[in-house]
Amino acid sequence: MKKRIFVIIAICIVLLSDCTVNSHSEKKKTYTVGICQFVQHDSLDAATQGFKDALTDKFGDKVIFEEQNGQGDYAVCTSAINGLVSKNVDLILANSTAALQAAATCTTKIPILGTSVTDYSAALQLNDFDGTLDGNISGVS
């Protein structure tokens, strides 16, 4: 069930971010998805792979992944996210609390999808959190 919700959110974000496609263009639109995973870990690796598999199943070769690993260091994670922002990726998958926090501080324009985050309220320092994220951040646990 969580995987379905995750896939639906990701697909919606990617499709909604493509509102400015030039209808006269004969080039195939591709999507660049930046992934920042805080550290290599079996469960985080599985979440990243499931995300990639779902988007590849849906979009085939129209999706390009730019993967970064924070190496367990928040500063490295922040630098990796800044690199993705400078490349103007279409979507950022922030895999872990630290990756989500880094992404939230680096961009308010690029859609961010968080995963492997236990408490979004604490991670993003949200007061009166009702389970709904605003702005450019969406997430699944």
Secondary structure, DSSP 4 states (H G I P E B T S, - for coil): -HHHHHHHHHHHHHHHTTTT--TT--SPP-EEEEEEESS--HHHHHHHHHHHHHHHHHHGGGEEEEEEE-TT-HHHHHHHHHHHHHTT-SEEEEESHHHHHHHHHH-SSS-EEEES-S-HHHHTT-TT--S---TTEEE--
